[in-house]
Structures are given as C-alpha cells and as structure tokens.
C-alpha cells in the first residue's frame, strides 16, 4: 500500500517555521535554523505543511509501504 510523505526542497527553504506550527505529529524541525527537516517516520502525509508553506516548496511524495 502506498503512503504519502512530505518532502522539502532544502535549497529553497528559508526556515520560516510556518510548517512546524501546523504539523500535527511534530515531525518537522529546523536544525541550526537553516532549513526544515521532516522526520519520515513521524510524517503521516496529511499535507498541512505543504498547504501552509508560503514558498510552496514542500511537496507530498508517494512512497511504497
């Protein structure tokens, strides 16, 4: 069964933190204030972070379970 997981384009992320505020699983962190990092184990693929990202650089990718 396929699952969705959020992915960040790290070269474009400005570490604004908008995604962190809406993640229901606390799966996103900004280590060293550089870019958003998504913990794939915690991510449930809800898409809230992608909708909230002002730069639209978070996407949902389909992965195999």
C-alpha positions as CSV (number, residue, x, y, z in Angstrom):
1,X,0.0,0.0,0.0
2,X,1.4,3.4,-1.0
3,X,1.8,6.2,1.6
4,X,2.4,9.9,1.2
5,X,5.3,11.7,2.9
6,X,6.2,15.3,2.9
7,X,9.5,16.4,1.3
8,X,11.2,19.8,1.5
9,X,13.3,21.4,-1.3
10,X,16.1,22.3,1.1
11,X,17.9,24.5,-1.4
12,X,14.8,26.8,-1.5
13,X,13.7,26.6,2.2
14,X,14.1,29.9,4.1
15,X,13.4,28.3,7.5
16,X,10.4,30.5,8.3
17,X,8.8,27.8,10.5
18,X,5.3,28.0,9.2
19,X,5.3,24.3,8.5
20,X,6.3,23.5,12.1
21,X,3.3,25.3,13.5
22,X,0.8,23.2,11.6
23,X,2.3,19.7,11.8
24,X,0.1,17.5,14.0
25,X,2.8,15.0,14.6
26,X,5.7,17.4,15.4
27,X,7.6,15.7,12.5
28,X,9.3,18.9,11.4
29,X,12.4,20.6,12.8
30,X,14.7,23.4,11.6
31,X,18.2,22.2,12.7
32,X,20.6,25.1,13.1
33,X,18.0,27.5,11.6
34,X,19.0,26.5,8.1
35,X,16.0,24.5,6.5
36,X,13.1,22.4,7.5
37,X,13.8,18.8,8.0
38,X,10.9,16.3,8.0
39,X,11.2,13.1,10.0
40,X,9.8,10.5,7.6
41,X,9.0,8.1,10.5
42,X,6.7,10.7,12.2
43,X,5.2,12.2,9.0
44,X,1.7,10.9,8.2
45,X,1.4,12.7,4.9
46,X,-1.5,14.9,5.9
47,X,-0.3,17.8,3.7
48,X,-0.9,20.6,6.2
49,X,2.7,21.7,6.0
50,X,2.6,21.8,2.2
51,X,-0.5,24.0,2.3
52,X,1.0,26.4,4.8
53,X,4.4,26.8,3.2
54,X,4.4,30.4,1.7
55,X,7.1,29.4,-0.8
56,X,5.3,26.2,-1.9
57,X,8.5,24.2,-1.6
58,X,7.0,21.3,0.4
59,X,5.5,18.5,-1.7
60,X,3.9,15.2,-0.9
61,X,5.6,12.2,-2.5
62,X,4.1,8.7,-2.7
63,X,6.2,6.0,-1.2
64,X,5.7,2.3,-1.0
65,X,4.9,0.9,2.4
